[in-house]
């Protein structure tokens, strides 16, 4: 497999809420993160979702939630790769 990453990944675990009609606000765990995106652990994610956008929210105790718009760029048996787009 050809390595296409532009940014170094860092192992990082936190809870993420995924806002997408087919994912129903599911809360998942982040496995790693980089300057350009992150990988979240989720089972049974439909490969047809690759290319679609979703809003993610980092679950924290901060008064204002931190959200980012992302695009699903890959899917495998463990989870999905998300690219930051805004």
PAMIFI-422425 format. One record per atom (N, C-alpha, C): residue number from 0; residue in one letter; atom name; x, y, z. Coordinates in nm, 4 decimals, m for minus. Example, Ala and Ser with C-alpha at 12.3 -4.5 7.8 and 13.67 -1.06 7.14 Angstrom:
BEGIN
<site><pos>0</pos><code>A</code><site>N</site><x>1.3190</x><y>m0.5690</y><z>0.7800</z></site>
<site><pos>0</pos><code>A</code><site>CA</site><x>1.2300</x><y>m0.4500</y><z>0.7800</z></site>
<site><pos>0</pos><code>A</code><site>C</site><x>1.3200</x><y>m0.3300</y><z>0.7800</z></site>
<site><pos>1</pos><code>S</code><site>N</site><x>1.2850</x><y>m0.2250</y><z>0.7080</z></site>
<site><pos>1</pos><code>S</code><site>CA</site><x>1.3670</x><y>m0.1060</y><z>0.7140</z></site>
<site><pos>1</pos><code>S</code><site>C</site><x>1.2900</x><y>0.0030</y><z>0.7870</z></site>
This chain:
BEGIN
<site><pos>0</pos><code>X</code><site>N</site><x>0.0842</x><y>m0.1182</y><z>0.0000</z></site>
<site><pos>0</pos><code>X</code><site>CA</site><x>0.0000</x><y>0.0000</y><z>0.0000</z></site>
<site><pos>0</pos><code>X</code><site>C</site><x>0.0889</x><y>0.1246</y><z>0.0000</z></site>
<site><pos>1</pos><code>X</code><site>N</site><x>0.0542</x><y>0.2206</y><z>m0.0813</z></site>
<site><pos>1</pos><code>X</code><site>CA</site><x>0.1295</x><y>0.3445</y><z>m0.0930</z></site>
<site><pos>1</pos><code>X</code><site>C</site><x>0.0909</x><y>0.4390</y><z>0.0211</z></site>
<site><pos>2</pos><code>X</code><site>N</site><x>0.1910</x><y>0.4918</y><z>0.0887</z></site>
<site><pos>2</pos><code>X</code><site>CA</site><x>0.1676</x><y>0.5869</y><z>0.1974</z></site>
<site><pos>2</pos><code>X</code><site>C</site><x>0.1357</x><y>0.7240</y><z>0.1369</z></site>
<site><pos>3</pos><code>X</code><site>N</site><x>0.0157</x><y>0.7787</y><z>0.1680</z></site>
<site><pos>3</pos><code>X</code><site>CA</site><x>m0.0265</x><y>0.9063</y><z>0.1107</z></site>
<site><pos>3</pos><code>X</code><site>C</site><x>m0.0432</x><y>1.0152</y><z>0.2156</z></site>
<site><pos>4</pos><code>X</code><site>N</site><x>m0.0101</x><y>0.9856</y><z>0.3394</z></site>
<site><pos>4</pos><code>X</code><site>CA</site><x>m0.0285</x><y>1.0853</y><z>0.4454</z></site>
<site><pos>4</pos><code>X</code><site>C</site><x>0.0690</x><y>1.2005</y><z>0.4282</z></site>
<site><pos>5</pos><code>X</code><site>N</site><x>0.0172</x><y>1.3220</y><z>0.4511</z></site>
<site><pos>5</pos><code>X</code><site>CA</site><x>0.1018</x><y>1.4415</y><z>0.4440</z></site>
<site><pos>5</pos><code>X</code><site>C</site><x>0.1431</x><y>1.4886</y><z>0.5820</z></site>
<site><pos>6</pos><code>X</code><site>N</site><x>0.0730</x><y>1.4422</y><z>0.6842</z></site>
<site><pos>6</pos><code>X</code><site>CA</site><x>0.0985</x><y>1.4867</y><z>0.8203</z></site>
<site><pos>6</pos><code>X</code><site>C</site><x>0.1224</x><y>1.3673</y><z>0.9114</z></site>
<site><pos>7</pos><code>X</code><site>N</site><x>0.2116</x><y>1.3852</y><z>1.0080</z></site>
<site><pos>7</pos><code>X</code><site>CA</site><x>0.2397</x><y>1.2798</y><z>1.1036</z></site>
<site><pos>7</pos><code>X</code><site>C</site><x>0.1207</x><y>1.2596</y><z>1.1967</z></site>
<site><pos>8</pos><code>X</code><site>N</site><x>0.0868</x><y>1.1337</y><z>1.2219</z></site>
<site><pos>8</pos><code>X</code><site>CA</site><x>m0.0225</x><y>1.1013</y><z>1.3126</z></site>
<site><pos>8</pos><code>X</code><site>C</site><x>0.0294</x><y>1.0907</y><z>1.4551</z></site>
<site><pos>9</pos><code>X</code><site>N</site><x>m0.0578</x><y>1.1260</y><z>1.5496</z></site>
<site><pos>9</pos><code>X</code><site>CA</site><x>m0.0272</x><y>1.1150</y><z>1.6913</z></site>
<site><pos>9</pos><code>X</code><site>C</site><x>m0.1378</x><y>1.0327</y><z>1.7558</z></site>
<site><pos>10</pos><code>X</code><site>N</site><x>m0.1014</x><y>0.9309</y><z>1.8325</z></site>
<site><pos>10</pos><code>X</code><site>CA</site><x>m0.2028</x><y>0.8540</y><z>1.9042</z></site>
<site><pos>10</pos><code>X</code><site>C</site><x>m0.2731</x><y>0.9460</y><z>2.0024</z></site>
<site><pos>11</pos><code>X</code><site>N</site><x>m0.4046</x><y>0.9469</y><z>1.9969</z></site>
<site><pos>11</pos><code>X</code><site>CA</site><x>m0.4831</x><y>1.0342</y><z>2.0839</z></site>
<site><pos>11</pos><code>X</code><site>C</site><x>m0.6211</x><y>0.9735</y><z>2.1007</z></site>
<site><pos>12</pos><code>X</code><site>N</site><x>m0.6647</x><y>0.9624</y><z>2.2231</z></site>
<site><pos>12</pos><code>X</code><site>CA</site><x>m0.7949</x><y>0.9034</y><z>2.2497</z></site>
<site><pos>12</pos><code>X</code><site>C</site><x>m0.8864</x><y>1.0066</y><z>2.3139</z></site>
<site><pos>13</pos><code>X</code><site>N</site><x>m1.0039</x><y>1.0245</y><z>2.2545</z></site>
<site><pos>13</pos><code>X</code><site>CA</site><x>m1.1071</x><y>1.1107</y><z>2.3102</z></site>
<site><pos>13</pos><code>X</code><site>C</site><x>m1.2403</x><y>1.0678</y><z>2.2501</z></site>
<site><pos>14</pos><code>X</code><site>N</site><x>m1.3479</x><y>1.1145</y><z>2.3082</z></site>
<site><pos>14</pos><code>X</code><site>CA</site><x>m1.4807</x><y>1.0823</y><z>2.2578</z></site>
<site><pos>14</pos><code>X</code><site>C</site><x>m1.5225</x><y>1.1874</y><z>2.1554</z></site>
<site><pos>15</pos><code>X</code><site>N</site><x>m1.5815</x><y>1.1399</y><z>2.0449</z></site>
<site><pos>15</pos><code>X</code><site>CA</site><x>m1.6240</x><y>1.2241</y><z>1.9337</z></site>
<site><pos>15</pos><code>X</code><site>C</site><x>m1.7694</x><y>1.1895</y><z>1.9009</z></site>
<site><pos>16</pos><code>X</code><site>N</site><x>m1.8514</x><y>1.2923</y><z>1.8826</z></site>
<site><pos>16</pos><code>X</code><site>CA</site><x>m1.9892</x><y>1.2712</y><z>1.8380</z></site>
<site><pos>16</pos><code>X</code><site>C</site><x>m1.9950</x><y>1.2999</y><z>1.6885</z></site>
<site><pos>17</pos><code>X</code><site>N</site><x>m2.0503</x><y>1.2066</y><z>1.6113</z></site>
<site><pos>17</pos><code>X</code><site>CA</site><x>m2.0586</x><y>1.2200</y><z>1.4664</z></site>
<site><pos>17</pos><code>X</code><site>C</site><x>m2.2000</x><y>1.2625</y><z>1.4265</z></site>
<site><pos>18</pos><code>X</code><site>N</site><x>m2.2102</x><y>1.3759</y><z>1.3591</z></site>
<site><pos>18</pos><code>X</code><site>CA</site><x>m2.3397</x><y>1.4274</y><z>1.3156</z></site>
<site><pos>18</pos><code>X</code><site>C</site><x>m2.3561</x><y>1.4030</y><z>1.1664</z></site>
<site><pos>19</pos><code>X</code><site>N</site><x>m2.4262</x><y>1.2937</y><z>1.1348</z></site>
<site><pos>19</pos><code>X</code><site>CA</site><x>m2.4538</x><y>1.2540</y><z>0.9969</z></site>
<site><pos>19</pos><code>X</code><site>C</site><x>m2.5843</x><y>1.1754</y><z>0.9994</z></site>
<site><pos>20</pos><code>X</code><site>N</site><x>m2.6732</x><y>1.1959</y><z>0.9030</z></site>
<site><pos>20</pos><code>X</code><site>CA</site><x>m2.8038</x><y>1.1279</y><z>0.9055</z></site>
<site><pos>20</pos><code>X</code><site>C</site><x>m2.7955</x><y>0.9761</y><z>0.9219</z></site>
<site><pos>21</pos><code>X</code><site>N</site><x>m2.6964</x><y>0.9120</y><z>0.8616</z></site>
<site><pos>21</pos><code>X</code><site>CA</site><x>m2.6877</x><y>0.7661</y><z>0.8700</z></site>
<site><pos>21</pos><code>X</code><site>C</site><x>m2.6137</x><y>0.7172</y><z>0.9943</z></site>
<site><pos>22</pos><code>X</code><site>N</site><x>m2.5480</x><y>0.8082</y><z>1.0666</z></site>
<site><pos>22</pos><code>X</code><site>CA</site><x>m2.4733</x><y>0.7672</y><z>1.1857</z></site>
<site><pos>22</pos><code>X</code><site>C</site><x>m2.5453</x><y>0.8053</y><z>1.3145</z></site>
<site><pos>23</pos><code>X</code><site>N</site><x>m2.6549</x><y>0.8779</y><z>1.3037</z></site>
<site><pos>23</pos><code>X</code><site>CA</site><x>m2.7455</x><y>0.9054</y><z>1.4157</z></site>
<site><pos>23</pos><code>X</code><site>C</site><x>m2.6797</x><y>0.9624</y><z>1.5406</z></site>
<site><pos>24</pos><code>X</code><site>N</site><x>m2.5852</x><y>1.0541</y><z>1.5254</z></site>
<site><pos>24</pos><code>X</code><site>CA</site><x>m2.5235</x><y>1.1165</y><z>1.6413</z></site>
<site><pos>24</pos><code>X</code><site>C</site><x>m2.4428</x><y>1.0214</y><z>1.7273</z></site>
<site><pos>25</pos><code>X</code><site>N</site><x>m2.3907</x><y>0.9186</y><z>1.6645</z></site>
<site><pos>25</pos><code>X</code><site>CA</site><x>m2.3151</x><y>0.8161</y><z>1.7350</z></site>
<site><pos>25</pos><code>X</code><site>C</site><x>m2.1922</x><y>0.8766</y><z>1.8034</z></site>
<site><pos>26</pos><code>X</code><site>N</site><x>m2.1622</x><y>0.8328</y><z>1.9264</z></site>
<site><pos>26</pos><code>X</code><site>CA</site><x>m2.0413</x><y>0.8745</y><z>1.9972</z></site>
<site><pos>26</pos><code>X</code><site>C</site><x>m1.9392</x><y>0.7631</y><z>1.9808</z></site>
<site><pos>27</pos><code>X</code><site>N</site><x>m1.8201</x><y>0.8002</y><z>1.9297</z></site>
<site><pos>27</pos><code>X</code><site>CA</site><x>m1.7149</x><y>0.7035</y><z>1.8998</z></site>
<site><pos>27</pos><code>X</code><site>C</site><x>m1.5848</x><y>0.7493</y><z>1.9656</z></site>
<site><pos>28</pos><code>X</code><site>N</site><x>m1.4811</x><y>0.6674</y><z>1.9533</z></site>
<site><pos>28</pos><code>X</code><site>CA</site><x>m1.3508</x><y>0.6996</y><z>2.0113</z></site>
<site><pos>28</pos><code>X</code><site>C</site><x>m1.2515</x><y>0.7336</y><z>1.9013</z></site>
<site><pos>29</pos><code>X</code><site>N</site><x>m1.1795</x><y>0.8430</y><z>1.9202</z></site>
<site><pos>29</pos><code>X</code><site>CA</site><x>m1.0716</x><y>0.8810</y><z>1.8293</z></site>
<site><pos>29</pos><code>X</code><site>C</site><x>m0.9508</x><y>0.7923</y><z>1.8604</z></site>
<site><pos>30</pos><code>X</code><site>N</site><x>m0.8835</x><y>0.7410</y><z>1.7564</z></site>
<site><pos>30</pos><code>X</code><site>CA</site><x>m0.7637</x><y>0.6594</y><z>1.7749</z></site>
<site><pos>30</pos><code>X</code><site>C</site><x>m0.6372</x><y>0.7405</y><z>1.7545</z></site>
<site><pos>31</pos><code>X</code><site>N</site><x>m0.6367</x><y>0.8241</y><z>1.6500</z></site>
<site><pos>31</pos><code>X</code><site>CA</site><x>m0.5215</x><y>0.9105</y><z>1.6262</z></site>
<site><pos>31</pos><code>X</code><site>C</site><x>m0.5652</x><y>1.0354</y><z>1.5509</z></site>
<site><pos>32</pos><code>X</code><site>N</site><x>m0.4776</x><y>1.1347</y><z>1.5528</z></site>
<site><pos>32</pos><code>X</code><site>CA</site><x>m0.5104</x><y>1.2643</y><z>1.4934</z></site>
<site><pos>32</pos><code>X</code><site>C</site><x>m0.3848</x><y>1.3221</y><z>1.4292</z></site>
<site><pos>33</pos><code>X</code><site>N</site><x>m0.4043</x><y>1.4073</y><z>1.3291</z></site>
<site><pos>33</pos><code>X</code><site>CA</site><x>m0.2941</x><y>1.4782</y><z>1.2644</z></site>
<site><pos>33</pos><code>X</code><site>C</site><x>m0.3414</x><y>1.6189</y><z>1.2296</z></site>
<site><pos>34</pos><code>X</code><site>N</site><x>m0.2569</x><y>1.6963</y><z>1.1650</z></site>
<site><pos>34</pos><code>X</code><site>CA</site><x>m0.2953</x><y>1.8316</y><z>1.1227</z></site>
<site><pos>34</pos><code>X</code><site>C</site><x>m0.4072</x><y>1.8301</y><z>1.0196</z></site>
<site><pos>35</pos><code>X</code><site>N</site><x>m0.4207</x><y>1.7191</y><z>0.9461</z></site>
<site><pos>35</pos><code>X</code><site>CA</site><x>m0.5164</x><y>1.7153</y><z>0.8351</z></site>
<site><pos>35</pos><code>X</code><site>C</site><x>m0.6405</x><y>1.6302</y><z>0.8602</z></site>
<site><pos>36</pos><code>X</code><site>N</site><x>m0.6421</x><y>1.5527</y><z>0.9687</z></site>
<site><pos>36</pos><code>X</code><site>CA</site><x>m0.7585</x><y>1.4691</y><z>0.9936</z></site>
<site><pos>36</pos><code>X</code><site>C</site><x>m0.7426</x><y>1.3796</y><z>1.1141</z></site>
<site><pos>37</pos><code>X</code><site>N</site><x>m0.8327</x><y>1.2815</y><z>1.1252</z></site>
<site><pos>37</pos><code>X</code><site>CA</site><x>m0.8280</x><y>1.1879</y><z>1.2362</z></site>
<site><pos>37</pos><code>X</code><site>C</site><x>m0.8907</x><y>1.0557</y><z>1.1955</z></site>
<site><pos>38</pos><code>X</code><site>N</site><x>m0.8662</x><y>0.9560</y><z>1.2782</z></site>
<site><pos>38</pos><code>X</code><site>CA</site><x>m0.9223</x><y>0.8226</y><z>1.2564</z></site>
<site><pos>38</pos><code>X</code><site>C</site><x>m1.0056</x><y>0.7886</y><z>1.3783</z></site>
<site><pos>39</pos><code>X</code><site>N</site><x>m1.1308</x><y>0.7478</y><z>1.3558</z></site>
<site><pos>39</pos><code>X</code><site>CA</site><x>m1.2185</x><y>0.7123</y><z>1.4670</z></site>
<site><pos>39</pos><code>X</code><site>C</site><x>m1.2601</x><y>0.5660</y><z>1.4562</z></site>
<site><pos>40</pos><code>X</code><site>N</site><x>m1.2727</x><y>0.5034</y><z>1.5723</z></site>
<site><pos>40</pos><code>X</code><site>CA</site><x>m1.3138</x><y>0.3628</y><z>1.5786</z></site>
<site><pos>40</pos><code>X</code><site>C</site><x>m1.4654</x><y>0.3550</y><z>1.5730</z></site>
<site><pos>41</pos><code>X</code><site>N</site><x>m1.5154</x><y>0.2851</y><z>1.4730</z></site>
<site><pos>41</pos><code>X</code><site>CA</site><x>m1.6601</x><y>0.2678</y><z>1.4557</z></site>
<site><pos>41</pos><code>X</code><site>C</site><x>m1.6814</x><y>0.1371</y><z>1.3798</z></site>
<site><pos>42</pos><code>X</code><site>N</site><x>m1.7746</x><y>0.0589</y><z>1.4263</z></site>
<site><pos>42</pos><code>X</code><site>CA</site><x>m1.8005</x><y>m0.0686</y><z>1.3583</z></site>
<site><pos>42</pos><code>X</code><site>C</site><x>m1.9158</x><y>m0.0532</y><z>1.2602</z></site>
<site><pos>43</pos><code>X</code><site>N</site><x>m1.9114</x><y>m0.1343</y><z>1.1595</z></site>
<site><pos>43</pos><code>X</code><site>CA</site><x>m2.0207</x><y>m0.1414</y><z>1.0614</z></site>
<site><pos>43</pos><code>X</code><site>C</site><x>m2.0520</x><y>m0.0092</y><z>0.9923</z></site>
<site><pos>44</pos><code>X</code><site>N</site><x>m1.9507</x><y>0.0627</y><z>0.9516</z></site>
<site><pos>44</pos><code>X</code><site>CA</site><x>m1.9731</x><y>0.1863</y><z>0.8771</z></site>
<site><pos>44</pos><code>X</code><site>C</site><x>m1.9793</x><y>0.1521</y><z>0.7284</z></site>
<site><pos>45</pos><code>X</code><site>N</site><x>m2.0846</x><y>0.1919</y><z>0.6631</z></site>
<site><pos>45</pos><code>X</code><site>CA</site><x>m2.1085</x><y>0.1630</y><z>0.5224</z></site>
<site><pos>45</pos><code>X</code><site>C</site><x>m2.0041</x><y>0.2310</y><z>0.4346</z></site>
<site><pos>46</pos><code>X</code><site>N</site><x>m1.9380</x><y>0.1556</y><z>0.3491</z></site>
<site><pos>46</pos><code>X</code><site>CA</site><x>m1.8369</x><y>0.2117</y><z>0.2591</z></site>
<site><pos>46</pos><code>X</code><site>C</site><x>m1.8977</x><y>0.3132</y><z>0.1613</z></site>
<site><pos>47</pos><code>X</code><site>N</site><x>m2.0288</x><y>0.3089</y><z>0.1425</z></site>
<site><pos>47</pos><code>X</code><site>CA</site><x>m2.0949</x><y>0.4070</y><z>0.0560</z></site>
<site><pos>47</pos><code>X</code><site>C</site><x>m2.0860</x><y>0.5486</y><z>0.1133</z></site>
<site><pos>48</pos><code>X</code><site>N</site><x>m2.0512</x><y>0.5615</y><z>0.2413</z></site>
<site><pos>48</pos><code>X</code><site>CA</site><x>m2.0395</x><y>0.6937</y><z>0.3035</z></site>
<site><pos>48</pos><code>X</code><site>C</site><x>m1.9092</x><y>0.7648</y><z>0.2667</z></site>
<site><pos>49</pos><code>X</code><site>N</site><x>m1.8140</x><y>0.6920</y><z>0.2077</z></site>
<site><pos>49</pos><code>X</code><site>CA</site><x>m1.6877</x><y>0.7549</y><z>0.1681</z></site>
<site><pos>49</pos><code>X</code><site>C</site><x>m1.7185</x><y>0.8686</y><z>0.0707</z></site>
<site><pos>50</pos><code>X</code><site>N</site><x>m1.6603</x><y>0.9851</y><z>0.1007</z></site>
<site><pos>50</pos><code>X</code><site>CA</site><x>m1.6837</x><y>1.1039</y><z>0.0189</z></site>
<site><pos>50</pos><code>X</code><site>C</site><x>m1.7873</x><y>1.1977</y><z>0.0780</z></site>
<site><pos>51</pos><code>X</code><site>N</site><x>m1.8677</x><y>1.1482</y><z>0.1728</z></site>
<site><pos>51</pos><code>X</code><site>CA</site><x>m1.9692</x><y>1.2353</y><z>0.2325</z></site>
<site><pos>51</pos><code>X</code><site>C</site><x>m1.9089</x><y>1.3177</y><z>0.3468</z></site>
<site><pos>52</pos><code>X</code><site>N</site><x>m1.9752</x><y>1.4267</y><z>0.3777</z></site>
<site><pos>52</pos><code>X</code><site>CA</site><x>m1.9276</x><y>1.5148</y><z>0.4840</z></site>
<site><pos>52</pos><code>X</code><site>C</site><x>m2.0080</x><y>1.4913</y><z>0.6110</z></site>
<site><pos>53</pos><code>X</code><site>N</site><x>m1.9445</x><y>1.5201</y><z>0.7235</z></site>
<site><pos>53</pos><code>X</code><site>CA</site><x>m2.0131</x><y>1.5128</y><z>0.8512</z></site>
<site><pos>53</pos><code>X</code><site>C</site><x>m1.9508</x><y>1.6138</y><z>0.9464</z></site>
<site><pos>54</pos><code>X</code><site>N</site><x>m2.0301</x><y>1.6552</y><z>1.0407</z></site>
<site><pos>54</pos><code>X</code><site>CA</site><x>m1.9857</x><y>1.7462</y><z>1.1455</z></site>
<site><pos>54</pos><code>X</code><site>C</site><x>m1.9455</x><y>1.6585</y><z>1.2639</z></site>
<site><pos>55</pos><code>X</code><site>N</site><x>m1.8279</x><y>1.6855</y><z>1.3208</z></site>
<site><pos>55</pos><code>X</code><site>CA</site><x>m1.7914</x><y>1.6126</y><z>1.4411</z></site>
<site><pos>55</pos><code>X</code><site>C</site><x>m1.7812</x><y>1.7093</y><z>1.5578</z></site>
<site><pos>56</pos><code>X</code><site>N</site><x>m1.8050</x><y>1.6576</y><z>1.6742</z></site>
<site><pos>56</pos><code>X</code><site>CA</site><x>m1.7979</x><y>1.7369</y><z>1.7968</z></site>
<site><pos>56</pos><code>X</code><site>C</site><x>m1.7124</x><y>1.6617</y><z>1.8972</z></site>
<site><pos>57</pos><code>X</code><site>N</site><x>m1.6083</x><y>1.7289</y><z>1.9480</z></site>
<site><pos>57</pos><code>X</code><site>CA</site><x>m1.5251</x><y>1.6694</y><z>2.0513</z></site>
<site><pos>57</pos><code>X</code><site>C</site><x>m1.6007</x><y>1.6813</y><z>2.1834</z></site>
<site><pos>58</pos><code>X</code><site>N</site><x>m1.6172</x><y>1.5687</y><z>2.2521</z></site>
<site><pos>58</pos><code>X</code><site>CA</site><x>m1.6889</x><y>1.5665</y><z>2.3795</z></site>
<site><pos>58</pos><code>X</code><site>C</site><x>m1.5921</x><y>1.6101</y><z>2.4894</z></site>
<site><pos>59</pos><code>X</code><site>N</site><x>m1.6172</x><y>1.7273</y><z>2.5468</z></site>
<site><pos>59</pos><code>X</code><site>CA</site><x>m1.5325</x><y>1.7807</y><z>2.6538</z></site>
<site><pos>59</pos><code>X</code><site>C</site><x>m1.6201</x><y>1.8427</y><z>2.7614</z></site>
<site><pos>60</pos><code>X</code><site>N</site><x>m1.5545</x><y>1.8889</y><z>2.8650</z></site>
<site><pos>60</pos><code>X</code><site>CA</site><x>m1.6267</x><y>1.9589</y><z>2.9717</z></site>
<site><pos>60</pos><code>X</code><site>C</site><x>m1.6277</x><y>2.1099</y><z>2.9486</z></site>
<site><pos>61</pos><code>X</code><site>N</site><x>m1.5765</x><y>2.1551</y><z>2.8347</z></site>
<site><pos>61</pos><code>X</code><site>CA</site><x>m1.5755</x><y>2.2975</y><z>2.8029</z></site>
<site><pos>61</pos><code>X</code><site>C</site><x>m1.7178</x><y>2.3478</y><z>2.7802</z></site>
<site><pos>62</pos><code>X</code><site>N</site><x>m1.7446</x><y>2.4734</y><z>2.8140</z></site>
<site><pos>62</pos><code>X</code><site>CA</site><x>m1.8809</x><y>2.5254</y><z>2.7992</z></site>
<site><pos>62</pos><code>X</code><site>C</site><x>m1.9301</x><y>2.5310</y><z>2.6543</z></site>
<site><pos>63</pos><code>X</code><site>N</site><x>m1.8396</x><y>2.5560</y><z>2.5596</z></site>
<site><pos>63</pos><code>X</code><site>CA</site><x>m1.8785</x><y>2.5596</y><z>2.4177</z></site>
<site><pos>63</pos><code>X</code><site>C</site><x>m1.8164</x><y>2.4414</y><z>2.3462</z></site>
<site><pos>64</pos><code>X</code><site>N</site><x>m1.8973</x><y>2.3585</y><z>2.2837</z></site>
<site><pos>64</pos><code>X</code><site>CA</site><x>m1.8432</x><y>2.2405</y><z>2.2151</z></site>
<site><pos>64</pos><code>X</code><site>C</site><x>m1.7514</x><y>2.2801</y><z>2.0993</z></site>
<site><pos>65</pos><code>X</code><site>N</site><x>m1.6485</x><y>2.2021</y><z>2.0782</z></site>
<site><pos>65</pos><code>X</code><site>CA</site><x>m1.5570</x><y>2.2208</y><z>1.9653</z></site>
<site><pos>65</pos><code>X</code><site>C</site><x>m1.6037</x><y>2.1320</y><z>1.8517</z></site>
<site><pos>66</pos><code>X</code><site>N</site><x>m1.6353</x><y>2.1923</y><z>1.7370</z></site>
<site><pos>66</pos><code>X</code><site>CA</site><x>m1.6853</x><y>2.1173</y><z>1.6228</z></site>
<site><pos>66</pos><code>X</code><site>C</site><x>m1.5985</x><y>2.1440</y><z>1.5006</z></site>
<site><pos>67</pos><code>X</code><site>N</site><x>m1.5972</x><y>2.0477</y><z>1.4084</z></site>
<site><pos>67</pos><code>X</code><site>CA</site><x>m1.5259</x><y>2.0617</y><z>1.2814</z></site>
<site><pos>67</pos><code>X</code><site>C</site><x>m1.6046</x><y>1.9910</y><z>1.1728</z></site>
<site><pos>68</pos><code>X</code><site>N</site><x>m1.5995</x><y>2.0469</y><z>1.0528</z></site>
<site><pos>68</pos><code>X</code><site>CA</site><x>m1.6570</x><y>1.9815</y><z>0.9359</z></site>
<site><pos>68</pos><code>X</code><site>C</site><x>m1.5497</x><y>1.8898</y><z>0.8777</z></site>
<site><pos>69</pos><code>X</code><site>N</site><x>m1.5880</x><y>1.7652</y><z>0.8483</z></site>
<site><pos>69</pos><code>X</code><site>CA</site><x>m1.4931</x><y>1.6674</y><z>0.7959</z></site>
<site><pos>69</pos><code>X</code><site>C</site><x>m1.5529</x><y>1.5924</y><z>0.6779</z></site>
<site><pos>70</pos><code>X</code><site>N</site><x>m1.4658</x><y>1.5222</y><z>0.6084</z></site>
<site><pos>70</pos><code>X</code><site>CA</site><x>m1.5059</x><y>1.4382</y><z>0.4960</z></site>
<site><pos>70</pos><code>X</code><site>C</site><x>m1.4543</x><y>1.2972</y><z>0.5221</z></site>
<site><pos>71</pos><code>X</code><site>N</site><x>m1.5392</x><y>1.1974</y><z>0.4987</z></site>
<site><pos>71</pos><code>X</code><site>CA</site><x>m1.4970</x><y>1.0585</y><z>0.5155</z></site>
<site><pos>71</pos><code>X</code><site>C</site><x>m1.4113</x><y>1.0206</y><z>0.3947</z></site>
<site><pos>72</pos><code>X</code><site>N</site><x>m1.2840</x><y>0.9865</y><z>0.4202</z></site>
<site><pos>72</pos><code>X</code><site>CA</site><x>m1.1928</x><y>0.9568</y><z>0.3097</z></site>
<site><pos>72</pos><code>X</code><site>C</site><x>m1.1557</x><y>0.8090</y><z>0.3001</z></site>
<site><pos>73</pos><code>X</code><site>N</site><x>m1.1810</x><y>0.7334</y><z>0.4071</z></site>
<site><pos>73</pos><code>X</code><site>CA</site><x>m1.1566</x><y>0.5888</y><z>0.3985</z></site>
<site><pos>73</pos><code>X</code><site>C</site><x>m1.2343</x><y>0.5170</y><z>0.5072</z></site>
<site><pos>74</pos><code>X</code><site>N</site><x>m1.2560</x><y>0.3884</y><z>0.4840</z></site>
<site><pos>74</pos><code>X</code><site>CA</site><x>m1.3292</x><y>0.3056</y><z>0.5786</z></site>
<site><pos>74</pos><code>X</code><site>C</site><x>m1.2669</x><y>0.1664</y><z>0.5774</z></site>
<site><pos>75</pos><code>X</code><site>N</site><x>m1.2499</x><y>0.1084</y><z>0.6958</z></site>
<site><pos>75</pos><code>X</code><site>CA</site><x>m1.2018</x><y>m0.0287</y><z>0.7039</z></site>
<site><pos>75</pos><code>X</code><site>C</site><x>m1.2754</x><y>m0.0992</y><z>0.8175</z></site>
<site><pos>76</pos><code>X</code><site>N</site><x>m1.2313</x><y>m0.2172</y><z>0.8543</z></site>
<site><pos>76</pos><code>X</code><site>CA</site><x>m1.3044</x><y>m0.2949</y><z>0.9540</z></site>
<site><pos>76</pos><code>X</code><site>C</site><x>m1.3008</x><y>m0.2328</y><z>1.0932</z></site>
<site><pos>77</pos><code>X</code><site>N</site><x>m1.2023</x><y>m0.1478</y><z>1.1220</z></site>
<site><pos>77</pos><code>X</code><site>CA</site><x>m1.1898</x><y>m0.0879</y><z>1.2551</z></site>
<site><pos>77</pos><code>X</code><site>C</site><x>m1.2581</x><y>0.0481</y><z>1.2671</z></site>
<site><pos>78</pos><code>X</code><site>N</site><x>m1.2656</x><y>0.1222</y><z>1.1565</z></site>
<site><pos>78</pos><code>X</code><site>CA</site><x>m1.3223</x><y>0.2569</y><z>1.1675</z></site>
<site><pos>78</pos><code>X</code><site>C</site><x>m1.3156</x><y>0.3347</y><z>1.0376</z></site>
<site><pos>79</pos><code>X</code><site>N</site><x>m1.3164</x><y>0.4700</y><z>1.0523</z></site>
<site><pos>79</pos><code>X</code><site>CA</site><x>m1.3153</x><y>0.5574</y><z>0.9359</z></site>
<site><pos>79</pos><code>X</code><site>C</site><x>m1.2091</x><y>0.6663</y><z>0.9510</z></site>
<site><pos>80</pos><code>X</code><site>N</site><x>m1.1514</x><y>0.7052</y><z>0.8372</z></site>
<site><pos>80</pos><code>X</code><site>CA</site><x>m1.0587</x><y>0.8176</y><z>0.8325</z></site>
<site><pos>80</pos><code>X</code><site>C</site><x>m1.1336</x><y>0.9421</y><z>0.7908</z></site>
<site><pos>81</pos><code>X</code><site>N</site><x>m1.1168</x><y>1.0485</y><z>0.8662</z></site>
<site><pos>81</pos><code>X</code><site>CA</site><x>m1.1840</x><y>1.1755</y><z>0.8400</z></site>
<site><pos>81</pos><code>X</code><site>C</site><x>m1.0821</x><y>1.2833</y><z>0.8089</z></site>
<site><pos>82</pos><code>X</code><site>N</site><x>m1.1095</x><y>1.3612</y><z>0.7056</z></site>
<site><pos>82</pos><code>X</code><site>CA</site><x>m1.0224</x><y>1.4725</y><z>0.6658</z></site>
<site><pos>82</pos><code>X</code><site>C</site><x>m1.0912</x><y>1.6026</y><z>0.7063</z></site>
<site><pos>83</pos><code>X</code><site>N</site><x>m1.0155</x><y>1.6915</y><z>0.7735</z></site>
<site><pos>83</pos><code>X</code><site>CA</site><x>m1.0702</x><y>1.8229</y><z>0.8069</z></site>
<site><pos>83</pos><code>X</code><site>C</site><x>m1.0894</x><y>1.9037</y><z>0.6790</z></site>
<site><pos>84</pos><code>X</code><site>N</site><x>m1.2083</x><y>1.9635</y><z>0.6608</z></site>
<site><pos>84</pos><code>X</code><site>CA</site><x>m1.2311</x><y>2.0450</y><z>0.5414</z></site>
<site><pos>84</pos><code>X</code><site>C</site><x>m1.2707</x><y>2.1874</y><z>0.5743</z></site>
<site><pos>85</pos><code>X</code><site>N</site><x>m1.2972</x><y>2.2169</y><z>0.6971</z></site>
<site><pos>85</pos><code>X</code><site>CA</site><x>m1.3287</x><y>2.3568</y><z>0.7344</z></site>
<site><pos>85</pos><code>X</code><site>C</site><x>m1.2958</x><y>2.3788</y><z>0.8798</z></site>
